[in-house]
Amino acid sequence: MDVKQTVSIIIIVRIILLGFTSIAACLYAIPLCFIRRFHTPLNLLTLNVCIAAFVCSTYWAIFYIMDTYYTHTIWTPKLCILIPYMNQMVDTQELYAVCLISLNRLFTIVYKNKALFRTKKWVAICVSAQWILGALISLPTLATNRDVI
């Protein structure tokens, strides 16, 4: 077996594993979405992690497929600027989602008398801020890559 075949097998295994990760994230999220007793603030934060994991694994699976089999389609001048931004943004969203759970738990323990930190409205604000800040923090990648190309 030569190097090209080995790399192709490794990429196929990666794509399969990322597909399983996407499916697992969806399967974990289904009860959180449809069973009413699971609609608690902490479970909504867990749902946010599931969504971030689904987005991340699906993006990377599509990226590996496109990069391996449709190289000329993905590496156009416009996409060369956008791809590093998307790579960074989807990777960091998963990390930010886990950090958001930790931060929320810290606030609910330290400020146990404040009801705000235990409401769904607070969770919605935090999740929205996480996704917006994750997209904004990755923006310097666009400017950096524009100079390189």
Secondary structure, DSSP 8 states (H G I E B T S, - for coil): --HHHHHHHHHHHHHHHHHHHHHHHHHHHHHHHH-GGG-SHHHHHHHHHHHHHHHHHHHHHHHHHHHHH-HHHH--HHHHHHHHHHHHHHHHHHHHHHHHHHHHHHHHHHTTT-GGGGSHHHHHHHHHHHHHHHHHHTTHHHHHHHHH-
